């Protein structure tokens, strides 16, 4: 029984408080949401996705006029 007391005391005095501090610090960071840098990056990615979507629509319109069967050829492949 005395052999287990020393590791238990060390755990309770040293490891447990550090563990709790790190746990609640990470919980707080998750609950805060995105940082300004991450939010700006996300907005940039949204703008790029919208631009790419417009380009794809334009390319599909060009292909529809130049080669009307391109969609059926693509679906068969």
HELIX and SHEET records of a PDB file:
HELIX    1   1 UNK A    2  UNK A   10  1                                   9    
HELIX    2   2 UNK A   11  UNK A   15  3                                   5    
HELIX    3   3 UNK A   16  UNK A   32  1                                  17    
HELIX    4   4 UNK A   36  UNK A   66  1                                  31    
HELIX    5   5 UNK A   70  UNK A   76  1                                   7    
END                                                                             
